[in-house]
Amino acid sequence: MIAQTGLVTLEIDEKTTYKSIIEQLAELYPEMVGPLIHPDELTLLNCTVFFRNQHEMITQEQIDQSPAPGDRLSLLTVIVGGC
């Protein structure tokens, strides 16, 4: 675990987007920048994804959308050949 924690709770509002969550994580856990978060763009690297409510992957096209109240996000790194 890069951030040395298994669970993070963030206070968000209806204007919070997935991108702004990534920015919050980068600020709270700077050690994630580089291995999981692109340092220049503050976006997730290609092999790192959000899963919403344990079953729906958030795509790059959805990055400016907002999670619904009560959504639970998991940040996962997919390890496969070519990443």
C-alpha atoms as one frame of an Amber mdcrd trajectory, in Angstrom:
protein
   0.000   0.000   0.000   1.551   3.224  -1.140  -0.556   5.512   1.066  -0.187
   3.170   4.070  -3.946   3.112   4.587  -6.705   0.833   3.400  -9.572   3.287
   3.773  -9.885   7.013   3.158 -13.054   8.989   3.777 -13.391  12.267   1.886
 -16.029  14.923   2.396 -17.427  15.802  -1.019 -20.351  17.795  -2.373 -22.450
  17.642  -5.540 -19.800  19.593  -7.486 -17.016  17.126  -6.679 -15.815  15.209
  -9.722 -13.674  12.098  -9.980 -10.855  14.351 -11.186 -11.125  16.550  -8.097
 -11.022  13.404  -5.941  -7.754  12.454  -7.647  -6.445  15.955  -6.892  -7.468
  15.586  -3.228  -5.721  12.219  -3.004  -2.565  13.700  -4.538  -2.590  16.442
  -1.912  -3.307  14.110   1.022  -0.964  11.344  -0.147   1.856  12.848  -2.236
   3.541   9.434  -2.361   0.750   8.375  -4.769   1.952  10.927  -7.335   4.175
   9.081  -9.774   3.254   5.446  -9.059  -0.559   5.915  -9.360  -1.262   9.534
 -10.282   0.285  11.294 -13.274   2.437  14.106 -11.810   1.741  16.704 -14.508
  -1.933  16.129 -15.272  -3.139  14.875 -11.872  -5.015  12.056 -13.561  -4.757
   8.353 -12.887  -2.043   6.497 -14.750  -3.209   4.004 -17.400  -3.076   0.955
 -15.145  -4.874   2.600 -12.202  -8.670   2.830 -12.106 -11.555   3.779  -9.839
 -14.219   1.158  -9.259 -17.553   2.487  -8.040 -19.487   0.350  -5.563 -17.229
  -2.649  -6.280 -18.551  -3.369  -9.769 -18.366  -0.404 -12.165 -15.090   0.897
 -13.561 -14.928   4.675 -14.027 -13.565   5.401 -17.488 -11.505   8.397 -18.593
 -14.650   9.717 -20.319 -16.398   9.826 -16.913 -13.580  11.633 -15.068 -15.444
  14.975 -15.036 -18.641  13.400 -13.679 -19.586  13.247 -10.010 -20.158  10.237
  -7.793 -23.636   9.842  -6.317 -24.240  10.262  -2.589 -23.160   7.107  -0.796
 -20.977   5.797  -3.628 -17.926   3.893  -2.494 -14.824   4.204  -4.669 -11.961
   1.737  -4.779  -8.636   2.690  -6.325  -7.078  -0.320  -7.998  -3.948  -0.911
 -10.011  -4.373  -3.471 -12.753  -1.231  -5.507 -13.267  -1.089  -7.100 -16.710
   1.450  -7.332 -19.468   1.982  -4.046 -21.261   1.052  -1.653 -18.435
